[in-house]
Amino acid sequence: MLEIKDLNVHFGVIHALKGISLTVNEGEIVTLIGANGAGKTTTLRTISGLKKPTSGTILLEGKDITHTSAQERVMMGISQAPEGRRVFSEMTVLENLELGAYLRSDKKEIAKDLETVYHHFPILADRKKQIAGTLSGGEQQMLAIGRAMMSRPRILLLDEPSMGLAPLFVQEIFNIIRDINKAGTTILLVEQNASMALQIANRAYVMETGSIVLSGTGSELMESDDIKKAYLGG
């Protein structure tokens, strides 16, 4: 579904992504793990069109979208729940979700997708009239994912969905991510919690200072001594 070939990204003189290549097949959960500053968020922002690459190619179902606008990529089926949630804090939960469908005009299907979001996140249905900024961190994370789902993505980009959450909420978020995937949405996940990410991932890539240094199935990397030492506390 998604293929990145030899992608380079610069921030001024800083070479943030150094010729990375990766693939995400339809129906998979693929995760990127690595330390802060490894280039994981930059990778997602480049895929979603928020950052322009210096060179390289991004293909969606075989179509070159390297120079396609972020808006067009949403319409083509790429949606991102950003790091730090970034909900519209002075708007209601429902208004946030409706904004996720801003580029759509199929009202009946939007209503169906809203019910799907409420199925995955019942707390959002209970609080649909509540101001988003008054939600807890975990609830705001659920709202950010739900908002991204409202564009009806083929591939959902999740950036650090467990950041700053209590352990109980972390487990709940990862259970929901697995359920969303089982319902048919392909997922590319960036996550600091390597143990949880590898448990649900079909495949994983390890990033260090802008490069991919290791890849394999989630279970293979869980068993890697290097990964255990660096990311799993082993």
Disulfide bonds with the S-S distance in Angstrom:
none
